[in-house]
Amino acid sequence: MRPDSGPCRGRRRTAGRFAVSIAGVALAATALAGSPPESALPTWSLEAAAFVFTSGASGNSDLWLQRGPGGPAENLTANPAQDHVASWFPDGSRIAFQTTRDGQREVYVMAVDGSGLRNLTDHPAHDLLPDVSPDGSGIVFFSDRGIEHGPREMPGNLYLVASAGGEPERLTREPLSSTFGADFSPDGRSLLFAREFGETIDLVLLDLATLEERRLPGTSAAEYGGRVSPDGRRVAFHAAEESGEARIVVMNLDGSERLELTRGAQHYGPQWSPDGRLLMFTGAPLGATRFDLMTVPSGGGEVLPLVATDQDERSGSWSPAG
């Protein structure tokens, strides 16, 4: 299954050892001493929070900006191409996203007001699933460059490119068969992503300073879409079963205090709120093909709709600037 084609629920192909080269891109790893204390996290309110998501409300896939539950949504891209998966720059003024404006998938960057649109990757291969580094200097993305594959699968590697542009650095030595992309830790020192281990898919945390990787404790489910909490202590992800069920799960980085926040539905791609108290995710009942955006408290609680219309909405991303 293609990495951006929707929920991944099955098993596996090949996996490889993770190596990284970050020459030419200054990451926050050398600038930040560690995770911020909870008191240092910004004041955040769901009612005023800005977020970007993918919707088919315009007749094709565009990126939309909304503030708070039920607020009016603004079409940011309004283009006949398919625009997906936005990642915010740390000051909230720009986003990186994937688009088919050039035929294949590319990673573009633009200001939230639509200005400064730029093709960052500009390559004949498919480049997708961008994630902006905490200091905004680099962007990690997934690409099938140099890899032959069939129409329903897209193996590829993770690459790192300077947000100002330039030649990307390949990060993985062997292809990943499928992914929901990679996520920087808040201090910029690690990357979190999913990879295969035989017949299972688990999350891997890569230390960018030592190049040591650590497999996070998992289960028999395919565990994708990992995101590190704003305080750097926990991870949220979805655990997908062959039955089609996918649950939102939170646990500590050492695998302890594993908490399943949802059950009995298709719930994918959790995203932490800037204060770490809420998770936004893509969800639908079992068997449904139209998805909505939902929220659940990160410590457990009621699942509530965030954007729920007669259109398909998914892949939400909170603005770090509130």
C-alpha positions, 0 to 999 in steps of 0.5 A, a space after each residue: 500500500 502506498 504510504 499516503 493512500 490511507 490507513 495501513 493495517 496489514 503486515 510487512 516486507 523487508 526492513 533495514 538498518 537505519 543510518 543518518 547523515 546530516 551534513 549541511 543541515 543544522 538541526 536543533 540537536 546541538 542547540 537544545 539541551 533537553 525536553 522542556 519542562 511542562 511549565 515551559 509549554 505554551 498556553 494553548 486553547 482548543 477553541 482558538 487552536 489553528 490546524 491544517 487538514 486534508 479535505 475533499 470539500 472542493 471536489 479534490 484533495 486540498 489543504 484547509 485551515 481552521 481555528 477551533 471546533 466548528 470554526 470556518 475553514 479556509 482552502 489554503 491550496 485551491 488547486 486541481 492537484 492532490 494536496 496532502 499532509 501538511 507539516 508546520 514550521 515552528 513559528 507557524 508562518 509556513 507549511 511543508 506539504 506533498 502535492 501532485 502539481 508536477 504529476 508525481 508527488 513532490 514536497 512543496 513549501 509555502 506561507 500560510 497565506 499562500 505566498 512563497 510557493 516553492 517546489 522543494 524536492 523537484 525530482 521525477 520520483 515520488 517525494 512525500 510525507 514531509 516533517 519539519 525539524 524543530 528549528 525549521 532548518 531541515 525537512 525529512 521526507 519519504 521517497 521511492 527514488 531509485 526503487 522499482 515497485 508495483 502500483 500498490 506498494 511504495 517502498 522507499 527511503 527517508 531523506 533529509 533536505 535543508 528547508 532552504 533547498 539543496 540536495 537531499 541526504 538519504 538517511 536509510 540504507 535499506 528501503 522501508 516497505 511502507 510508512 506513515 513518515 518520520 517524526 522529529 523529537 521536540 529537541 531535534 535529537 531523534 527521529 521516530 518512524 515505523 519499520 518491519 521486524 520479520 512479520 511485525 511492524 514496530 516503532 524505531 527511535 533513532 538517536 541522531 548524535 550516536 546513530 544508535 537505534 532503539 526498537 520500541 516495545 510493540 505487540 502483534 499489531 502493526 504500529 505506525 504513525 508514531 509522534 513524540 509528545 511535546 515534553 519528549 517523554 511519550 509517544 502516540 501511534 496507531 496499532 492496526 489489526 488485520 481485521 481493520 480495527 486501528 486503535 490510538 495508543 499512548 505509552 512512555 518511550 520505554 514502553 511502560 504505561 501503555 494506554 489504549 485510548 480508542 477501540 472498535 473503529 478505524 483510528 489513525 495518525 495521532 497528532 499531539 496538541 502543543 500542550 500535550 493534553 489532546 490528540 487529534 486523529 483521523 477516524 471512521 467506523 469499521 468498514 467506512 471509507 469516509 473519515 473525519 477528524 477527531 480528538 481524545 485526551 492524551 490521558 484517556 477520555 471521551 472521543 469528540 469530533 473536530 471536523 465532521 462533515 459529509 466530506 472526507 477529512 483526514 491528516 490534521 496537523 496543529 499549528 505550534 504557534 497556537 
